[in-house]
């Protein structure tokens, strides 16, 4: 993937977790978010949703990013979760027009996060 294709702001369309049986469900329910990739190589993401016992009510981090093939690597320098700082979060990325789908695996299982490019102002 060409990193320049990521430049800009993206609004969250869907945040889904895949259950062990392969069924996808919105998780957390009611999520909203903004993802930004800057030409300078920096990125930030902020997500919020109604409070959920398992997921809390928000997530946010920032840092730099790089692209390796179909993977986007988020190198975290700031986060609402201090244990995440200094880590690299790997996301498999699929870009289809103005839709960016990021796939990840974390302590909650397999995640699918779908973003839509926000037109430049």
N, C-alpha and C positions, 0 to 999 in steps of 0.2 A: 504494500500500500504506500502510496506517495504521501508523505507527511503533510504537504500543502493542502491536500484534500480535506484534512481535519480542521484547518484554521477557521476560526469563527466561534460563534455561540450556538449551542444546541439545547433544545428544550426536551424534557422528558416526556415520552409518549407512554411507555409501559415499563414496569419493573416487575419481573416475574421470577419465581423460584420454581425449579423443577422438582417435583416430589419423586421419591424412589421408584414409583411405578411409572414414571415418565410423564405424569400429568403436570401441566404448568398452571400456576395460579398467581394472581396479582399478590405481590408481597413486598413491602407491607402495603396494605390497602390504602388507597388515596394518596399515593406518593406524588410529589411534584419536585421538579429539579431543574438545574441549569449546569451545563458543562461547557467550559471554555478552553479552547486550544489556541494559543497565541503564536504568531510567527517567530517570536523570540525564543520559543522552545518551552515556555511555561504553560501550565495547565491548572485549572481549578474545577472543582465540582462541589455542588451543594445540593443536598436532598432533604426534604422534610415531608412528614406525613402525620396523621393523627397518632397520638401516643399508642404504643403497642408494647405489651410486656416483653416480648422476645426481641423486638427490633429497636426499642426506644422511640424517639420522635424526630431524630435528624442524624445526618452524617455529612461531613464536609472535610475535604482535604485539598491541598495544593502542592505544587512542586514543579518539576520539569517532566518532559515526556520524550520518548523516542519510539521509533517504529522499526520493527524487525520482521520483515515478511508480512504475515497477516496478524501480527501481534502488536499491540500498543502497550508500552511499558510506562507506568506512572511512577516516577521516582519521588516519593513523598518527603517534603521538607516541613510541612505544617499540617496539623490535623486536630480535629476535636477529640481524637483518640490517640493520646500520646504514644502508646506502644506501636503505632503505625509509622511514626516518624523514623526516617532512615531506611524504610523498606521500599522495595519495588513491587508494585502490584501489576500483575500481568493480565491483560485482557485480549482475548481473540476478537478481532474486529472484522465486520462485514459491512461494506459501504455499498448502498444501492441508491443512486441518485442523491436525494437529500435525507435519506434514512441511514443512520449509523446504528448497528446492533453490536453491543459489546457482551461477550460471554466471559464469565468468571466462575471460579470455584472458591468458596470460602467456608467458614465454620457453619454456615447455614445451608450449604449444599451448592447445587449448580444454579447460577443466576444468569438471567437474560435481561439486558437493559437496552431499551430501544429509544433512540434520540432522533429528533428531527431538526435539521439545520434551520436556524433563524436567519431570515434574509438580512443582509447588511442594511444599516439605516441610511 
